[in-house]
Structures are given as C-alpha cells and as structure tokens.
C-alpha cells in the first residue's frame, strides 16, 4: 500500500481515501490480514486520523473490513447471500428459522416494550391487545450463528397472556425455557406480521455479543406478530451491518444475511 497525498482531490477526502483503500484491499492484502494501525495509515496517506476513521467505517459498513476486539482491523472474506426472511408469515422458532435459543426471563415490561406491543397494526390485527401494562412479559433471547460466528442477536417479547399454557415446572430456565415459550406461541393462529428496519449503532451489550466494537453499525429489525386479539409478540433483532444487506422484491424488503463463500 503506497503513500498517497489527498490534498487536491475534489470529492470528500474520506470518500476518495475509501476508494484508494478498497483498491489496496483487492491487490495488496489477503483475507484475514491485519491492517497497519491508524497512526501509520494516516501518515501514509497524509490525512487526519478522523478522515481515516471515516473511510474505515465506510469500508466496514460495506463489508470490506472487520474490526474485532483485541485483534484490530482485518480484511473481510468474500461473501455470498443467504436468504434470512421468507415470503410466508411464520412464528419465530419454527423449523429451520436459523436462530438458537439462549435464555428466557419473565418481568414487567419497560415503557419501550409496552410502546412496541401497543403499536397499531392497521388491517393486520383487530380487537384489543392481548396484554396489559401490569402483566409480565417473557423476554426470549436468541442468536443467529453463521460459519461459527454470531451475526445477529434477538430479544423476543411475548406477553404472558399470549402463552397461557406455559408451565414453569416443565422448563424453569435457560434455553429449554426459551424453546417452551416459542412452542406455546406457535399454538396460536398467526394472522400476519409487519417488519421495520433502521440503521443504528451497537450498544455495549450488543457489541459484546456480536464481537463488535461499541458504536459499530448494525441493522435493527423490529417484527410484530399479530393474532385476532392484537399484537401477540414483538421481536427486536440486531444484525451486524457488515454481514447483512437489504434487498427489495415483490414481497417488500428482505434481510439477506451473508456468509463466507466456500
């Protein structure tokens, strides 16, 4: 990677630097190779470290780089798309949905969770909601693993009224408890679901679970599941933005996960 001065380029310096770095990744670095530190790179290209960080962040967002705790910035492997969503509506936890149950806990919902559960659904649901503000909510934690790496973490909120048949004796805690909540949820007739996607930054707990640095770009995917009584459950999934992309088709927006090409 040679030294390049960017004083006279007409476009934003970080964007031009991103292009130069991208070409260097194609020709001068191998997959998994660790890049020089920020100070060295900034000196090579004659830019401020803030400009360099902008370029690196953009390359991470595009999936060209990976920044890992205790390792540094490495060249990301090539990837091919693997569909995450499906055209048909289905409950979380149904066969081959790609998620692994981690844990489940029961507690009163926070104001933010109540807001999600109370949000209107248009024609997808009718009647009153199946929960109350003073009613506990099951919080199911799940992760999605691809090629041995966690690429997404999910919190699924299920009001106790949605799964009245759940027995604490059969599955008191841990992954078994999470799977029991999912099984009971699947007994309901699913009338529909909706999904929203927004770009965000990884919080400290998300970053730790996803092996990213705090503030790393993530995709926040919120899915609401409807029955005749209203909102039966809400999922908030955090995807690593460097491993996922959005695609548009006849069924609307789909989340496409990526994996290392074999």
N, C-alpha and C positions, 0 to 999 in steps of 0.2 A: 504494500500500500504506500504509494509515493506521497511526497509532500505536495499540497495544492493550496494556493492562495486564492481566497474567495472575495477579495476586496471589491472587485469591479463587476460582479455578476448582477444582472438586472432584477432577477427574481429574489425572493427572500433567501437569505444566506442558508438558513437551516434546511430549506427545501432543496436547494442546489446541492448542499452537502449530503443530504439523504440520497440523492441520485448518484453522487460520486461513491458514497459508501456502498450502495446497493451493487454497483458495478464491481467494486472491490470484493464484495462477498461472493460474487459469481466466479471470480477468477483467481483470487489470492488466498482464500480461506477454505478450509474443509469443514464439513458438517461437524458440529460439536466443538470446534476450535474456539478458544477463549480470545476475545479481542483485547488489544492493549488497554490500559486504564484510561480514564477520561482525560487526565492531565496530558498524557503522551499524545493521544489523538488530537486534542485541541491544539497542541503545539505543532503537530504535523500539518494541520490544515489552516493554521493561522486564524483560528476563530476562538471566541469566548466559550467557556465551558457551558454556559447557558444555551448557546446556539447548538453546541454539540449534543446536549441532552435532548433538545427538541427534535433533532434529526434521529437520534437513537430511539426516542419514544415513538416516533412515527414508524420506524422500521419494526419496532416491537409490535405495534398495533397491526401492521401489515403481515405479521407472522414471519419476518425475515430473521429476527433476533429473539433470543430468550434471555431474560435476566433472572438469575436464581440466587437465593440466599447462600452466602458462603462460597459461591462459585465465581460469579461475575457475569459478564455479558458473553453469550456464546452464539454461534451461528446455528439457526434452527434447521432441522431436517426438512426435506421436501415432503409435502403432504398431499393427500387426495381426499375428496369429500366422502363423508359417510352420513347418510340421512339420519337426523335425530327425530324429527317430527313425522307424523303420518297423516294422511288425508282424513282418516276416520277419527272420530272422537273416542277417547278411551280414558278410563280411570288410571291414575298413576299406580304403578305396581303390577299392572297386567303383564302377561308373558312377554319376554324379550324387549322390555322398555329400556334396558341398558343401565338402570340405576341400582345401586346397592344400598340396602337399609343399614343405617348405622345405629340409631337410637330413637327413643320417643320419650317425651315428658308431658305431663299434664299440669296446666296452670291457668290462671285467669289471663285473658288476652290483654295485650297492651293496646293503647289508643290507636297505634298504627295498624295493628292486626284487625281491630274492630272496624276501622275505616275500610280495609280491604274486603272484609266479609260483608259489610253493609252496602258496598257499591252496587248500583243498579246494573241490570243486565239486559235492558231492552226487552226484546221478544224471547230471549233465551230462557228466561225463567219467569214464573208468575207467583203470585201469592206473597206471603210474608217470609222473611228469612227464617232459617231453621235454628237460629241461635239467639242468645240473649247476652247482654253486656256482663251480667254476673255469672255466666255459665263458663265452666272451664273449657279449654281448647287443647286438643292433643297437638303437639308440635313434633312432627316426624322429621328427622334429619337423614338425608340420603346423599350419596356421592355418585358421580359418574366417572368411571375409570376407562381410559383408552391406552393401549400399549403400556399398561402398568403405571400410568400417570393419571392423577386426579385432574380432570379438566373442567369439572363443574361441581358445585355444592348446592343442595336444595333444602329449604325449610318448607314443609307442607303443614298447613294449619287446618285442622279438622275439628269442628265443634263437637262436643260430646253427644249432642242431640243427633248428629249425623250417623253415629255408630253406637246406638243404644245397646246392642248385643255384645259389646266388647267386655270380656272378663279379665280382670286384673290377676285372677288366680292362674289362668291359662298361660299368660305371658306377662310377668310382672315388670320386666325391664329389658333394655338393650335391643339388639336387632330383632329378637323374637317379638318383642312388644311392638316395634315399628311395623313388622310384617303383619301382625294381628290387626292393627289399625287399618292397614291397606286392604286386607281381606274383607273386613267388615264394610269398608267404604264401597268395595266392588259389588256388594249385595244390592246397592241402590240402583235405580234406573237413571242413567245419565241422559239428561235432556239436551245438554250442549255445553260448550266451553268457549271462552274467549282468551286471547293472549295479547299482551303488550310487551314491547321490547324497548329498552333505552340503554344508552351508553353511560357507564358510571366508572367510579374508581374503587378499587378493592379496599375495604375496611381491614383493620388489623387482623380480625379473626378470619375473614375470608381469605386474606393473603396467606396466612399461615396454612390453612387447609389446602389451598391451591398451589402452594410452593411458589408464590409470587412475592414481590416487594409491596409493602403498603402503598396505595395510590396507583398501582398498575391498572391499565384499562381492563374493564370487564363489561360483559353484556348482562344486564339484569332483565330476566324474563319472568313476567308475572302471568300466571294462568289461573282463571277462575272456573270452577266446575259447578254446573247447575243441575238441580233436580226440580220437581214440580213445586217444592216448598221454597225455593230460592237458592242461595249460594251454599253448597254443601261442603266445599273445601277451597282453599286458595294455596297455590304453590308460588314461592319466590325462589327462582334458581339463579345462581351467579355463575356465568360461564367465563372462562379465560378468553379474552378477546383475541389473543394471539393464536387460538386453536379453533375458532368458530367464525362463521360468516353468515350473513343473511342472504337468502335467495327469495325471489318473487315469482309466483306462479299462479295458476288458476285457483288454488286453494288459499291464496294470500301469502303472507310472509312465513317462511320456514327458517328454522335454525338449522344450519348444517355444521356438524362437528367435523374436524379434520383429524387425520391420523398419519403416522409415518408411512410412506409408501413402501411396500415390500418389494 
